[in-house]
């Protein structure tokens, strides 16, 4: 499955952005999806994951819990990451990934899209 993340950009600290991750040619409904991010000079970090189907199970990384919300719209074949109260620490390239299943572990994901860059100015 080919994934495409979008929605990144430049935002001031305290602001919000919504990232999208879509796929062409294949339904995402059977896949668990995850968001990961990598800041400059840092390792890739887990952000959020959502279960397949209706997405009843969602989990978040400690650094974003309470500020970010992940959701999915299977009719649009898209998952979203709503990011609120952004700080400079959230500056990174955000990537979406897919698996059959549900995981917070980067190594479990085998379909990756190209990332979208988020820059938060302080």
FIRO-126141 format. One line per field, with one value per residue: x, z, y of N, C-alpha, C in turn. Coordinates in Angstrom, 2 decimals, padded with zeros to 5 digits. Layout:
<atoms>
n_x <- c(X, ...)
n_z <- c(Z, ...)
n_y <- c(Y, ...)
ca_x <- c(X, ...)
ca_z <- c(Z, ...)
ca_y <- c(Y, ...)
c_x <- c(X, ...)
c_z <- c(Z, ...)
c_y <- c(Y, ...)
</atoms>
This chain:
<atoms>
n_x <- c(000.85, 000.51, 001.36, 000.60, 001.54, 000.38, -000.11, 001.65, 003.64, 004.50, 004.07, 003.06, 004.16, 001.89, -000.10, -002.10, -002.23, -003.39, -002.63, -002.74, -003.11, -003.19, -004.14, -003.61, -005.26, -005.71, -007.65, -007.53, -008.79, -008.42, -006.06, -003.94, -002.86, -000.13, 001.50, 004.64, 007.51, 010.40, 012.80, 015.35, 018.48, 017.62, 016.27, 013.78, 010.48, 007.70, 004.40, 001.52, -001.04, -003.57, -006.22, -007.31, -010.23, -012.96, -011.40, -011.34, -009.46, -006.95, -003.74, -001.16, 002.00, 003.98, 004.81, 002.97, 000.45, -002.79, -002.61, -002.52, -004.61, -005.57, -007.32, -009.57, -010.98, -012.61, -014.20, -013.10, -010.68, -008.52, -006.36, -006.00, -004.12, -004.63, -003.14, -002.60, -001.84, 000.92, 004.46, 007.93, 009.31, 007.88, 008.62, 009.44, 009.84, 007.00, 005.70, 003.54, 002.46, 001.73, 000.26, -000.76, -002.56, -001.80, 000.27, 002.84, 005.40, 008.04, 009.46, 007.62, 006.09, 005.45, 004.72, 005.36, 004.91, 006.04, 007.32, 005.90, 006.76, 006.84, 007.09, 007.58, 007.47, 008.95)
n_z <- c(000.00, -000.80, 000.88, 001.68, 003.24, 004.37, 004.98, 006.65, 007.82, 008.63, 011.84, 014.59, 017.99, 020.24, 018.44, 016.00, 013.90, 011.31, 010.25, 007.44, 006.17, 003.42, 001.08, -002.06, -004.36, -002.69, 000.00, 003.25, 005.44, 006.58, 007.85, 010.64, 011.63, 012.00, 013.37, 013.19, 014.16, 013.35, 014.59, 013.90, 014.09, 015.87, 017.04, 015.34, 016.50, 018.22, 017.75, 017.54, 017.32, 015.62, 015.64, 013.24, 011.03, 012.65, 014.27, 017.08, 019.04, 020.19, 020.71, 022.31, 022.17, 025.01, 024.99, 023.50, 024.30, 025.17, 023.74, 021.04, 018.59, 017.09, 014.30, 012.08, 008.81, 007.07, 004.81, 003.36, 003.08, 004.69, 007.33, 010.21, 012.00, 014.48, 015.78, 018.56, 020.56, 019.98, 020.35, 020.18, 020.44, 019.02, 016.44, 013.52, 011.07, 010.05, 009.69, 008.24, 008.76, 008.08, 009.23, 009.39, 012.01, 015.26, 016.76, 018.69, 018.04, 016.04, 014.40, 013.75, 011.68, 008.21, 005.91, 004.65, 004.31, 002.57, 004.47, 006.10, 006.74, 009.80, 011.31, 014.17, 015.34, 017.88)
n_y <- c(-001.18, 002.21, 005.05, 008.45, 011.28, 014.46, 018.01, 019.27, 022.08, 025.50, 026.75, 028.77, 028.57, 027.08, 026.93, 025.08, 022.17, 019.99, 016.87, 014.69, 011.38, 009.49, 006.89, 005.38, 003.30, 001.15, -000.05, 001.32, 000.33, -002.18, -002.05, -001.34, 001.85, 004.11, 007.00, 008.49, 010.39, 012.35, 014.33, 016.78, 015.39, 013.52, 010.33, 008.35, 008.69, 007.32, 008.45, 008.20, 005.68, 003.81, 001.46, -001.02, -001.07, 000.33, 001.85, 001.88, 001.60, 003.61, 004.89, 006.85, 008.54, 009.48, 012.14, 013.52, 012.97, 013.99, 016.32, 015.75, 014.19, 011.24, 009.99, 008.22, 008.00, 005.91, 005.98, 008.02, 006.99, 007.72, 008.76, 010.83, 013.31, 015.33, 018.09, 019.94, 022.87, 023.22, 022.92, 023.95, 021.62, 019.81, 020.05, 018.42, 015.79, 014.21, 011.01, 008.57, 005.20, 001.72, -001.34, -004.80, -005.15, -003.88, -001.58, 000.03, -000.01, 000.88, -000.87, -002.78, -001.93, -002.08, -000.76, 002.36, 005.86, 008.81, 011.53, 014.44, 017.75, 019.44, 022.49, 024.31, 027.45, 029.41)
ca_x <- c(000.00, 001.29, 000.83, 001.03, 001.23, 000.31, -000.65, 002.68, 003.88, 005.05, 003.03, 003.61, 003.95, 000.53, -001.02, -002.59, -002.15, -003.95, -001.97, -003.54, -002.38, -004.10, -003.57, -004.24, -005.26, -005.99, -008.34, -006.77, -009.65, -007.93, -004.74, -003.66, -002.02, 000.65, 002.26, 005.95, 008.17, 011.85, 013.37, 016.73, 019.45, 016.96, 015.74, 012.36, 009.72, 006.30, 003.48, 000.17, -001.45, -005.01, -006.51, -008.00, -011.68, -013.53, -010.39, -011.75, -008.29, -005.96, -002.76, -000.32, 003.26, 003.88, 005.08, 001.88, -000.84, -003.55, -002.52, -002.73, -005.70, -005.53, -008.62, -009.58, -012.22, -012.43, -014.89, -012.15, -009.41, -007.57, -006.22, -005.66, -003.47, -004.90, -002.09, -002.94, -000.88, 002.23, 005.67, 009.10, 009.71, 007.11, 009.22, 009.94, 009.18, 005.99, 005.43, 002.52, 002.85, 000.61, 000.50, -001.91, -002.45, -001.77, 001.54, 003.56, 006.80, 008.42, 009.94, 006.50, 005.41, 006.17, 004.37, 005.67, 004.77, 007.02, 006.90, 005.54, 007.55, 006.16, 008.02, 006.90, 008.32, 008.69)
ca_z <- c(000.00, -000.91, 001.78, 001.40, 004.33, 003.97, 005.99, 007.43, 007.52, 009.68, 012.75, 015.81, 019.23, 020.74, 017.34, 015.65, 012.53, 011.12, 009.23, 006.80, 005.53, 002.55, 000.27, -003.37, -004.94, -001.74, 001.18, 004.50, 006.55, 007.19, 008.42, 011.73, 011.15, 013.02, 013.06, 013.81, 013.80, 013.54, 014.63, 013.43, 015.00, 016.85, 016.53, 015.03, 017.73, 018.10, 018.07, 017.79, 016.51, 015.65, 015.19, 011.96, 011.11, 013.18, 014.98, 018.47, 019.91, 019.83, 021.76, 022.03, 022.86, 026.23, 024.75, 022.75, 024.89, 025.64, 022.79, 019.70, 018.44, 015.84, 013.91, 010.72, 008.04, 006.05, 003.59, 002.63, 003.01, 005.25, 008.77, 010.56, 013.27, 014.90, 016.71, 019.23, 021.54, 019.49, 020.88, 019.32, 020.56, 018.04, 015.12, 013.04, 009.89, 010.49, 008.70, 008.59, 008.44, 008.18, 009.48, 009.74, 013.45, 016.04, 017.47, 018.90, 017.71, 014.69, 013.63, 013.36, 010.52, 006.98, 004.84, 005.08, 003.35, 002.76, 005.57, 005.92, 007.73, 010.70, 011.98, 015.15, 015.72, 019.26)
ca_y <- c(000.00, 003.44, 006.06, 009.82, 012.21, 015.86, 018.90, 019.93, 023.48, 026.34, 027.23, 029.36, 027.82, 027.22, 026.75, 023.74, 021.67, 018.66, 016.08, 013.65, 010.30, 008.77, 005.83, 005.20, 001.97, 000.08, 000.43, 001.30, -000.08, -003.42, -001.79, -000.43, 002.95, 004.80, 008.21, 008.59, 011.64, 012.40, 015.65, 016.89, 014.81, 012.64, 009.08, 008.36, 008.57, 006.98, 009.54, 007.70, 004.53, 003.55, 000.12, -001.16, -001.00, 001.58, 002.61, 002.08, 001.63, 004.63, 005.11, 008.00, 008.68, 010.28, 013.55, 014.16, 012.60, 015.14, 017.43, 015.22, 013.23, 010.49, 009.45, 007.68, 008.07, 004.86, 006.39, 008.86, 006.25, 008.67, 008.93, 012.20, 013.60, 016.69, 018.49, 021.20, 023.39, 022.79, 023.55, 023.77, 020.22, 019.03, 020.22, 017.13, 015.21, 013.25, 009.97, 007.58, 003.83, 000.78, -002.76, -005.64, -005.30, -002.65, -001.57, 001.29, -000.25, 001.29, -002.02, -003.63, -001.35, -002.42, 000.16, 003.72, 006.93, 009.89, 012.37, 015.84, 018.49, 020.37, 023.40, 025.15, 028.59, 029.85)
c_x <- c(000.89, 000.61, 001.40, 000.57, 001.24, -000.19, 000.39, 002.86, 004.51, 003.92, 003.71, 003.31, 002.56, -000.52, -001.37, -002.34, -002.87, -003.22, -002.93, -002.61, -003.38, -003.36, -004.32, -004.18, -005.60, -006.68, -007.46, -007.54, -009.15, -006.60, -004.83, -002.70, -001.28, 001.26, 003.56, 006.55, 009.66, 012.32, 014.81, 017.69, 018.88, 016.53, 014.26, 011.57, 008.27, 005.44, 002.11, -000.10, -002.95, -005.25, -007.26, -009.51, -012.15, -012.55, -010.73, -010.57, -007.30, -005.01, -001.78, 001.02, 003.13, 003.99, 003.93, 000.51, -001.52, -003.53, -002.84, -003.88, -005.60, -006.91, -008.53, -010.97, -012.07, -013.14, -013.98, -010.78, -008.26, -007.53, -005.71, -004.89, -003.72, -003.91, -002.42, -001.84, 000.55, 003.35, 006.83, 009.59, 008.97, 007.64, 009.88, 009.33, 008.26, 005.68, 004.33, 002.96, 001.68, 001.09, -000.82, -001.80, -002.45, -000.49, 002.03, 005.01, 007.09, 008.76, 008.81, 005.83, 006.18, 005.73, 004.56, 005.41, 005.89, 006.46, 006.46, 006.17, 006.69, 007.23, 007.22, 007.86, 007.93, 008.74)
c_z <- c(000.00, -000.08, 001.43, 002.54, 003.80, 005.15, 006.84, 007.02, 008.70, 010.53, 013.98, 017.01, 019.79, 019.67, 017.08, 014.18, 012.48, 009.96, 008.70, 006.22, 004.73, 001.77, -001.05, -003.76, -003.99, -000.53, 002.42, 005.65, 007.27, 007.93, 009.71, 011.19, 012.31, 012.48, 013.85, 013.39, 014.08, 013.47, 014.19, 014.48, 016.04, 016.20, 016.21, 016.27, 017.43, 018.54, 018.44, 016.89, 016.68, 015.06, 013.86, 012.15, 011.62, 014.01, 016.43, 019.42, 019.36, 021.01, 021.32, 022.75, 024.04, 025.95, 024.04, 023.35, 025.49, 024.71, 021.37, 019.72, 017.08, 015.56, 012.49, 010.12, 006.89, 004.74, 002.71, 002.51, 003.57, 006.76, 009.03, 011.87, 013.56, 016.00, 017.27, 020.21, 021.20, 020.15, 019.92, 019.36, 019.57, 016.62, 014.67, 011.68, 010.39, 009.35, 009.18, 008.10, 008.71, 008.47, 009.50, 011.23, 014.12, 016.86, 017.65, 018.46, 016.25, 013.82, 013.17, 012.07, 009.24, 005.77, 005.36, 003.95, 003.54, 003.78, 005.14, 007.07, 008.50, 011.41, 012.90, 015.59, 017.10, 019.36)
c_y <- c(001.23, 004.52, 007.43, 010.72, 013.63, 016.69, 019.60, 021.38, 024.18, 026.89, 027.81, 028.46, 028.13, 026.99, 025.30, 023.44, 020.33, 017.99, 015.03, 012.60, 009.49, 007.70, 005.76, 003.74, 000.85, 000.67, 000.29, 000.67, -001.33, -003.24, -000.98, 000.63, 003.61, 006.08, 008.16, 009.92, 011.55, 013.83, 015.64, 016.34, 013.88, 011.32, 009.22, 007.97, 008.21, 008.16, 009.01, 006.51, 004.33, 002.17, 000.14, -001.07, 000.35, 002.39, 002.87, 002.18, 002.65, 004.78, 006.19, 007.89, 009.64, 011.78, 014.27, 013.88, 013.82, 016.34, 016.99, 014.23, 012.57, 009.92, 008.90, 007.83, 007.08, 005.21, 007.26, 008.20, 007.08, 008.58, 010.34, 012.25, 015.08, 017.05, 019.87, 021.59, 022.96, 023.59, 023.29, 022.33, 019.32, 019.19, 018.93, 016.84, 014.11, 012.29, 009.06, 006.21, 002.90, -000.62, -003.50, -005.90, -003.95, -002.65, -000.14, 001.19, 000.04, 000.09, -002.94, -003.17, -001.65, -001.61, 001.58, 004.69, 007.93, 010.86, 013.75, 016.63, 019.47, 021.20, 024.32, 026.23, 029.08, 031.36)
</atoms>
